[in-house]
Amino acid sequence: MKRNLFLCFLCLFCIITTATAQLSGNKGFKLNVNSNDAYLDCGNITQLNNTSAYTIEAWVNVNLDDLADRFIIFKKEQSDERNRIKVQVEKNGQIYVMQASNDGAYAQTSAGAYPKSGWHHIALVYDGTKTSTDEGVIILYIDGIKQSFSNAFFKQKTATIDANFVIGSPSIASYDEIRIWNKSLSAETISKWKSYKVLDSHPDKDALVAYYDFQNVTGATVPDLKGSYPATFKTSEAEIQDIDLKIFEEVGEMTIESAMVSQNTGNAYVKEENIQLLTLKINTVGAGELYLSGLDFSLDGTTKLSDIISVNVYYAGNKAQISDDSFTMNYQALRPGSTGKIELRDGENSEKQLLSVGNNFFIVAIRLKPTATDMNKLDGQITKLYFDNGNEMTPQDPSPSGDMTIRQIYTLNQEAYTQKCAAFNNQIVFGWFPWFSVNTIDKVDWKGLTHISPIGFEIDKGNYVPTFEDKGIDLKWPWIDFINDAHKNGVKVIAAITGNVRDGGNTQFYVDLFSDSQKMRAAAAAIAQFVDKYNLDGINMDIEEFYNTIPNHGVKYNELIKYINEELENINPDFELSVATYPGNEEGAWDFPGMLKYSDFLTIMMYNIGTTFTCPLPNAKERIQKYWLDINIPASNLVIAWPYYGNLFKDGNNVGTATLGNIPMYSKDNNITWDESAQCNIYKYNEDGANMTAYVEDIKSLGLKYDYTKQGGFKGIGIWALGQDAGMESQAYALIREYFDTTYEGNSIEKNDISGNISIYPIPVQNKLNIRTTHNSAILVKIYNSIGQLVLNKTLASTYEYIDVNNLASGYYIIQVQTDTDTKTFRVIKK
């Protein structure tokens, strides 16, 4: 029977029974002291030299708060660092993966990517058939989840690295199950086997090069289970000890887990009301042919059996997701037992679904009567599981923590949005929130935004429904709390659909789509229905580049935009449609006026237009004038998207992305110079002997861009991308609100009232800043720049004096004025 509900969710599970043989007294390797010798030396593993493929796995337990500054998970690195393989974690959770072949190449995540503490599985995969991290040349998995890197490029083979492979660095950390392979393992294999010994049934066992499980250690020598590379350590720096990590070791074992769905651990979303969910997870390894044929569970909480209309069980594959194509297992639903249980037994179709090796999810969907209240809690207990071979299993702990709670996605608070529009003088602050920023999702300041756009959706090639790309993140769509928080705070949620066509890419899909108007209409209808399904507020079409691989793509793309506009209008005239554009039109392929005809506004993605700085302001102004204003597109229909990033150079070579949030690190050596031609600051610093240069946007350069946007009468600003301000969020949002929010009074910043005890003027200031107090005492004045550095410290003698600020660079400053009885802090713009 085809599924007749819409359900999407992400779940976290509590173990309720373990029908397995796990290792008794599992042991691991523990580093004890902060010393240069605190590591496990595995010898010169030559298979990591001159290779185009490898995988390195390890279970690691380290507390980031205990680190002095950073921690090396493993490395094979020459003393000159020119040739190396290295994974390094900073105290803030930022991860660096370094694989140099005389070029210093590395990739980095954003801060917070590495978990704060506890056991976690790490897998580094190298595939030399690729070239960039965007393509997958280097992939880092944490607990089976692919991490997001700034795009970086690596050579197709590793170097000849004249160094031993070592595990760890000076720290208090523990390791287990270290495996080195001469193959790029798949994500599926890594995920399925990370908690299991490497058995004969492992699909890639022949590619195993070295393997350390720390179970039979003699003295300070750790045997390599493959036999070639025994490892050694110093007993004064490390030890072998019992650990609490569970690793399973028998073929045919099975674990069974269950959990209630709750927002603390995941989401459950239903468009239809009065449906509650229970998730059952079965994890099998080498169990052979096995089918779940039934289950019993009882109900607690406020829901009564009399509230229930029906119960269905759905097979949800290995990702705990039910799609429109999912089929039920055809279990017989709702057979209340004599003890108040609900008993579910298989029907005629259940034998068609074989349990696969790895995770198998079943979703129990309980439909309640309309009289059952919204947000009604339904606690449950799994009491017994039945299998087709006649076996029955009773959970040891049938009552997992949490509860099943219906989750509704709420619509936009129109009153709050109207107030937001009035406060921002009807100008837009449009922030794109990409998949790689999910670790900073709790840092979003809704007061500083009018629109937020989760980005990562692509048009499905089969049914045209927008699907969220699998970017290897834990948080799966829909982001219920994210949407509800935005709507509560008067912020529109606009899904961004991407899909650039580069070097082939999705070319054939779009050639086929654009060749048939009916297909484009079907895609438009699917997109509009998607907006309605999740109670979103509109769509931002962000397909900026076709690279002329599709004939007449500008005209065809506008036709698709026209159909999307019509379908949105049919469902809800208030739905919003905007189109993101490439920062130019050199080939003349785009028809921007025609694009605007069918959309509410255009968002100009104004970056990647420079070789050092990604967005020199004079260049941006020229482009905006030439490609939009000069063809009579009103500024009031244009949102200018400014970047939160730039380019990072190491010893003169571009090595990746420099972000706004990392400015405190870039400025550590206080070597900052203003580039007047780009109207941006250049940050230079030394890192491990290398000369680093960050050409990056900061508060000063962004302020100039916001001022241009506001003074030019544009519809507003865009931000690419939220999350790249991690570490500088308060300054970034304060700047936005300073320019666009008329209700903003600062954060612990005084409004300048010249009748108060302490006042300063003029604001903005160019040369002389007047200081006035009513106190007959000395005045201490401190001036801090936008990144918190003290740039001026001066004592004034009288109650009315001035400070010469002519030598200060243009930008934002914090002025602290202190008398013997009072202290005030002001925000000042220096012109």
N, C-alpha and C positions, 0 to 999 in steps of 0.2 A: 504494500500500500504506500503510495507516495505521501510524503510528509505534508501536513496541512497547516503547520505552524511555522513562524519565523523565529528562530532562536540562534543567538550568537553569544559566545562567552569565552572567558579564560578562567581556569580554575586552579586552585592550589589544593593539594590533597594531604590528608593525614592518614598514616598507615594504620590499618585496623587488624590486619593479620599477616603473618609471614609464614607461608608454607614452603620454606626453603631451608637449605643448609648454608648458613653464612659462616665466614671464618670466625673461629673462636680465638679470642685474644689476639686480634689483628695488631700488627706492629708497623711502625713507621719510623722515618728518619727525622730527628728533631735537632735544629740548630739552637745553641744555648747562649751564645755570647756575641757581642758586637766586636768582632775581630776580623782582620783581613784573611784569616785562615778558615773562617767558618763557612765551609761548603763541602759538597760531596764531589770528589774528583773522579770522573768516569773515564779518564784517559782520552786519547786522541781518536775519537770515533770518525774514522776516515770517510764513512759513507755520507757524512754531512759536507764533505768537500766536493767541489765541482759537480754538484748534482742539480738536476732540474726539478726534483720533487723530494719532499720529506714531510713527516708529521711527528711532532714531539708532544707527548701527553704527560700530565702529572696532576695528582691531587695535591692541593696546597692549602695550608691553614696559616694565615697571618693576620694580625690585628693592625690595621693601618695607623690607628692612634698611637701604637707603641713604636712606630718608626721614627728614627731621627730625621730622615728626609725622604729616602727612597729605598726600594727593595728590588733586587735582581732575582727573577724566578729561575732563569737558567741562562747560560751564555757559552759560546765558543768564540773567543775574542782575542785577537792579537794585542800586544801591549800598545801598538801605535793606533789601534782602533780602526785601521783602514779596511781590514777584512774581519767580519764578525757575523754571528747570529746571536741576538740578545733580546730578551723581553724584560723590561724594566717598569716598575710601578712606582709612581710618586705617592707621597703621603696624602695628596688630595684625591687619589683614585685615578689619576690620568695614567694611561698605559702607553709606553713607547715600544714599538717593535722595530728593531734595527737589524738590517741585513745588508751589510756593506761589501762591495767588491771594488775596493779602491775608489769609492764614490761617496761614502758617508750617507747612503740612503736610509731613510726611516719613515715610519708612519706613526700617527698618534691619534688617540681617542680624545674625547672631551673629558674634563674632570668628572669624577664620580663613576666612571665606567667600572672600575674594579670594586667588588663588594667590600664593605668596611671590615668584616671579620668572618670567621668560620671556615669550614672545609668547602672548597670549590674546585671543580675540575677544569683544568686549563688545557687547551689543545691548539697548537700553532701548526697551520697547514700551509705549505708552499707548493705552488704549481707554476713552474717556469714557462708553461705554454701561454700564460697570460703575461701582461706587462704592468698593469696598474692595480691598485687595491680596489678601485671601482669594478674592475673586471674579475677580481678574485685571485690575483697573484699571491697575496698573503691574506690569510683569513685567521682570525683569532676567535676561538669559541670559549666561552665561560659557561660551564654547566650546560653545554650543548647549544648555547645561544650565540649566534654570530654577532660580533661587536662591530660598531661603525667607526671607520677610520676617516681622517682627512685623506683626500686622494693623493697617492704617492706612487712613484714608479721604481721598479726593481728590475735588475738584470735577469736574463733567462737561465742563469746558472749561479750557484754560489761560488765563492772564491776558494782557493786553496788556503785554508785557515790554519796557520801554524800555531795551534793552541789546543789544549785539552777542553773537553766539554765538562762543565761544572754545573752543579745544582745549588742554588742558593747564594746568599751574600750575608754579610754581618747583620744579624737580626735574630729575633726569636720567632722561628717559623718551623712548621712540620710539613713533611712530604710523604706521599705513598704512591704506589703504582706508576712508576716512571717508565715510559715506553718511547722508544725511538724507532721510527719506521722509514724505509726508503721509498715511500709511496705517499701520494696525497690522498688521505683517507676521506671518505664522503662524510657529510654531516650526519647522515642517517646512521652510518656505522659508528661514528664517534658517540652519538647520543645513546645508541642501544647498548654499547659495550663499555661505557665509562665506569659502570658500577660492577663489572664482572671481570674475573680473571680472563686472561687470553687463553681460551680453550681451543681444542682442535677444530671446533666448529666455527671459529672466527673466520670470516671470509677472506681476510688479508694476512693470515698468520705467516705465510711464507715471506712477507715483506718486513717482518719484525727484525730489527737489527740489534737492539739491546733492550733488556727488560729487568727492572729492579722492583721486587715486591717486599723486601726487607724482612722476610719471614725466617730465614735461616742464616743469620749473620754470625760470623766467627770473628771476635775481636773487633778490629776496625776495618775489616774487608767485607764489602757487600757483594754477594755473588750476582753475576749477570745470568739470568735464566737462559739466555741464548748462548752463553759461554765465552764470548769473545772479549768483553770489556768489564772485568771486575772493577768495582769502584772502591775508593778508600776515603777515610775521613780521620780527623784528629780527635781522639777521645776527650781531649781537653776542651774542644769546641762544640762537639756534637755527640749524640747518642742515639741508640735504637731503643724505643720505648713503646708501650702499649698505647694505642690510639682508639678513639671512639668511631672511626670511619668504618662503615659496613661495606665489605666487598664480597660478592657472591662467587662461588667457585664450582657449582655442580651443574651439569647439563640436565635439562628437564625440570629445573626448579621454577617456581612460580611465585610471584608476589601479588597480592590483591589489596588494593587501596580504595578508600571511599572518602568522600568529603561532601559537606553541604556547601552550596554556593553562597558566598557572602561577599560584599563589596570590599571587605578587608583583605580578601585573598584573591578576588577576581571579579568578573562581572557576569551577570546574566541579564539579557535584554529581551523583552518581548514587546512587539508593537501591539499585539492583542492583549487585553487586560485579563487578569485572573488566571494566569498560568504560573505554576511554580516548578522548580527544577531540582533534580538530584542527579549527581554525576557519579558513576561507578567506573573506576579505572582498573583494568587487569593488565599486568605487565608480565609477559611470558618470555622465557629464553629457552629455546630448544625443547619446547614442551610437546612437539609433534602436533597432530591434528586434534584440536580440542574446541568445543563449542560451549558457550554459556547457554544453558537451557532454561534457567529460571532463577528467580530470586524472591525472597520474602523481605518485606520491611514493614515496620510499624510506625505510626505517626504520633507525634507529641505536639506541644505548642498549642496555639489558639485554634488551629484548624481541626474540624471534626470530620469523621468519615462521611457524615451526612452533607458536608459542604462539597464533596467531590462528585464531578460528573463522570470523568473518565481518566484513565491512566494509559499512557503509551510509552513504549521503550524504543529508542532509536539507536541504531549503530552510528557512531560518530567518528569512525576511522581512528587514526593515530594522532590527531591534533585536537581532539575534543571540540570539533566544530560540526554543526549541522548546517548543510547548505540546502538550497531549494531542490537539489537533486537527491537528497538523502531519502532512504527508504526505512520504514520501521522494520524491526525484527518480527513484526506480526505476533507479538505476545498477546495472550488473552488478558484483557485488562479488567481490573476491578473485581476481584473475587475476595471480599472480606472474609477472613478466617474467624473462627470462633473466639479468638483472643484479640480481635481488633486489628489483625494484620492485613496487609494487602499482599496477595499471592499472585505472582506473575509467572506464567508458564509459556513455553514456546508454542508457536503455531506451525502451520505447514511450511512456511517460508524460512524459518529460522536456520535450518541446516545449510542454507546457501551462504552464510557468513562465517567463514573460518577465522578463528583467532590467529593473528599474525605474530611473528616474533617481534617483541617490543611492546609498545603501548597500544591497548585497545580500550576505547571509551564507549560507554553506553550512557545515554541520557534518559532519565525517567522524567517525563513531562506530565504534570498533574494539572488537569483542567478543573477549575473550581466553578461553582455556581455564581451567577451574577450577584447574589446576596453576600458572597464572601468579600470582605473589605480589602481595599487596596493596601499594599504593604503588609498584608497578613503574613505572619511568620508561621512556617511549617517545619518544625524539627522532625527528624526522622532517624530511625535505627535500622541498619541492615542486619537482619537476623539469620539469614542463611542464603548460600549460593548453591546452585545445582548445575551439574555439567552432564554432557551427553553420554559420558562413559559410566554414568551412574554414581559418580562421586558427589558427596555433599560437603560443604565447608561452612563451619560456624565461625564467625569472626571472634577473635580474642577480645577485641574492644569494639563493640558494635555502635558506640556513641561518639562519633567524631565531633570535635568542637566546631562551632559556627552554626549558621542556620541558613535555610533557603528563604530568600526574600525577593519578592518581585521587584524588579528595577524598571522604572519608567524614565524615558528620556523626555525632559520637559521642554516646552517651547520657550522662545525668547520672552523675557519680561519687557513688554513694550514700554511700560512707564519708565523703567530704568534706562532703556535704550534712548527714549526721547530726552530724558534728562542728560544723558551722556552727549547726545548730539548738540544740545544747547550749550553745554559746558565747553565743547570743542568747536563751537562756532560752525557746526556742520562740516568740519573737516575730518578726514578719515585717518586713523592710525591703524594700518593693516599689517599684522604680524604673521608671517609664515612660521608654523611650528612643525619642523620635520621629524621623521622617525628617529634620527640620530640624537635628538634632544630629549628623549623621554626621561632620562635621568634627572632632568631639570624641570620636570613638569610642575612640581610644587613651587617653583620660583616665579611662575607667571604672575605679574601684577595686573589684574584685570582693570584697575583704575587707569592704567596708561594705555589702554587699547579700546578701539571701537569695533574692530574685526579681528578674528583669529582664524588661521587657515591651516588645519592639519594637512600635511602634504606627504604624498607617497602613494596616491591612488593611480591606477592605470585602468584603461578600458579593457575589460576581459575580451579576449579574442574569439570567445565562443558565443556568449550571450550579451556582450557589451555592457554588462553590469560593472560599475567601478569596483575594483578589488584593491584592498590594501596590500601592497607588495610585502613579501616576506623578507624583511630587512634584518632578521635575526634579533628581534627585540621581544622581551617578555610581554609587553602590553599590546594585546591584540585589539583590533577594532570590533565593536565600537568603544570609544573612550567615554564611558557614561559620566563619570564624575567630572571629567574635563568639559564635556558639553554642558552639563547642568550648571557647573560653576560659572562658565562663561555667560550662559543665558540669565542666570540669577543676577549677574553684575552688569547686565545690559550690553553684552558683547555678542555680536553676531558670529556664528560659526559657519565658515565657508570652506567646504572641502576643495582642495586643489588637485586637479587631475593632470598628471604629467605623462611623459612618453616621448622624449626627444628621439629623433631618428638619426643615429650616427653610425656610419660605416655598416649599413645594413640594418641593424637593430630591428625595429618594428616596421621596416619599410614596406614589406609585402602586405602586411595587415592594413596599412593606411592606403596603399595603392588600391587594394580590394575595396576598402571602405569608401574611399572617395570616388570610386568608379560607379557607384550605385546609390542614387538618392534614397531609395527605400532602406538600404542598410544604414545610411546616415540618420534617417528618421528613427529607425529602430534603436540605434545607439543613443540618440537624443532622448527618446522615451525612457530608456533604461536609466540614464543619468538623472532625469527629473524624478523618476520613481525612487531612486536611491536617496535623493535629497529629502523627499517626503517620508521615506521609511524611517530615517534616523532623526526626524525633526530638526534637520539642518536649516540654514537660512539662505543657502545658495551655493553656487559653484564658481570657482576660479579656474578657468581653462589655462593651464600653464604648459602648453606644447609650443615652445619658442622657436625650435629649429628643425627644419626638415633637410637642410643642406642641399636643397635643389635636387634631391633624389626622387621626388614625387612630382610629376608634371603638373604645372598650374596649381601648386599646392596652396598659394595664398587665396585664390578664388574659392577653391574647394573647402578650405578650412573655414572661411567665412560662411559658406553654405551650412556647414555643420553647426556653427555658432547660431545661425538663424534658426535652425530646427530646435536646438537646445532652448533657445529663448521662447519659442512657441510652446514647447512642452512644459516648461516651467510655468509659463503664463496660464496654461490650461489647468494646472493643479492649484497654483497659488500665485496671484499677481504680485504678491509682496516678495516672492523669491528673487534673489539678487544674482545677476550674472556679470562677472568681470572677466577680462581676458588679459593674461600676462604676455608681454611682448619682449622680443629680443631688443637689446639697446641700440638698435639702428635698423637701417633698411638699405644697405649698400647695393644689393643686387636688384632692388626694386620689386621683389617678389611679394611683399606684403601690401595689402590694401587696408591701411589703418583707419581711414574714414569709414570704409565699408564694415570693418570689424566693430567700430564704435556704434554703427547704426543699429546693431542687434544686441548691444550689451549696455550695461549701466555705466561702466567706466573702464578705462584701460589702466593696467599696472605696468609701468615701464621698469624692467629689471635692469637697473643702471649699475652694472658691475661687469668685471672681466673685460674692461676696456683699456686697461693699462698693463705694462709689462712688470712693473715693480708694485706700485699701488694699483689696486684693482679698480679704483674709481677716483681718478684725479678730478676735482670739481670743475675746473675750467673746461676740460674735455667733455664732461657730462653736460654742462650748460650748452656747449656747441651742438652736441648731438640732439638734445631736447629741442633746441631751436630749429635745427635743420630738418629733422625727421618728423616732427609733430607740429610745433607752433607755426612754422613757415607754410604748412599746408592747411592752415586754418582750423586745426583741431584746438578747441578751447582748453586753456590750462585747467579750467574747472572740471574737465572730464578726465584728467590725468592724475593718477597716483604715482609718485616717484618712489620706487623701491631702492633704498640705500643699503649698502652692505655693512654687516658687523664683522667683517673679516678683511684680510689682505694676504700678502705673500711673505713667507719666511725663507730667508736665505742663510745658508751655512757655508762659510768660506767662499762666498760668491756664487754658490749653486742654489737654485730654488729647490727646497726640500719639503714643501708642503704649505699648509694654511696657517696664517697667524690670525688669532681671534681677539676680539675686543676684551673678552674675559681674562686673557692672559697678559694684559698690559702691565699689571704689577710685576710679573716676572720679567717682561721685556725691559722694564725701567729700573731693574735692580742696580745697574751700574751707573744710573743717572746720566747716561749718554743719549740725550734726546735733542734732535735738531729739527727745525721747521723747514719744510720744503715749500717755498712760496709758489713754485710753478704747479705743484699738485694740491697745495693747501691742505697738507697732511704732515704729521710728525713722523720722523724716522727714529726708530729705537735700535740702539746697538748695545750688545752685551756679550760677555764671554761665557761659554758653557763647555766645561771639560776641555778647555784649551782651544775650542773652536770659536771663530768670530761669527757671531750671529747678528743678523739684521732683520728687523721686522718692519715691513712697510704696511702698517695696519691703521684702520680707522680707530679714532679715540674720541673722547667727549668733545674735544675742541673741533676736530674736523667734521664730526657729525652735527655739531651746533651750527656750523657754517652751512651745511647742506640743508638742515631744517629751516634756517633763516631764509635761504634762497627759495625753498618750497613755499613757505608761508608768505613771503613778500611777493612771490610771483603769482599768487592767486590760484595755486594748484589745489586739486581736490584733497590732497593729503600726502602722507608719507607711507611707504611700505618698509618693512624690516626683513631683510634676509641675513640671518635667520635667528629667531628666538632660540635661546640655548647657547648661542655663540657668545653671549654676554656673561656666561657663568663665572661668578667671582666679581663681576662689576654690575650686577643687576640693579642695585639701588641707584647707582649713578646714571645708568642708561635710562631707566624709567623716569628718574627725576628730570633728566634732560628733556624727554618727550613731553612730560607734563608742564615743564617750564615754558615750552614753546606753544603748546596746543590746548592745555586745560586751563580755562580761565578761573576755575575754582581752586587751583593748586596754590597752596601756601608754603610748600616745602616740608621737609622732614626735619623737625627741630631747627628750622631756619626761621629767623625773625622777618616779619614784614617791616619794611623801612618806614617807620612813623617818625617824621622830623620833630614831632612834639614829645617823643618819648625821652627817657633818661639818656639813652645812647642812640645816635643816628648817624648814618653815613650818606653821602650824596656827592656827585650825581650817579645814577645807575641807568644805563650803562656808563662806564667811565672810560676816558681815553688817556688823560695825563695826570690830573690831580684828583685824589680821592679825599674829600673833606670828612673829618671826624669831629663830631660834636657830642659832648656829654654835659650833664648837669652837675657832675661831681668835681670838686676842687681837689683833684689828685692826679698823679701820673697815670697815663693810659698806656697799656701794653697792647700792641696790635700784632697779630699773627695772620699771615696770608698763606693758604694752602692751595695747590693746584688741583686739577680735576682727578688726579690719581692719589691724592692725599699727601703729597710731598710739601714740606714747609719751604716756601720760596722767599719769605720775608718775615723778619722778626724785629720789631722796632718799638722803642718806648718814647712816647710823646710827653712833653712836660706840662702842657696846659690843657684846658678844657675845650679848646677850639683850635685845631690844627689840621694839616693835610699831609698826605703821603704821596710822594711822586711814584706813580706806577707806570710811567712811560716805557720803562725797559722791560716790562712784563709782556710776554706773548699774548696775542689775542686768545680769548677763551673764557671759560668759567673758573671762578675762584671762590673759595670760602674765606670770609674775613671774620676773625674772632677779635672782639674788642673787650678788654678787661680793665675795670677800675678796681679800687680797693673794696667796693661793696657790690659790684654788679658785673655780669658777663653776658654779652650778646653775640650771636653768630648770624652772619648775613651771607647770602649768595649774591655774587657780583659778576656782571659780564664786562670783560675788558675788550674794548673795540680795537 
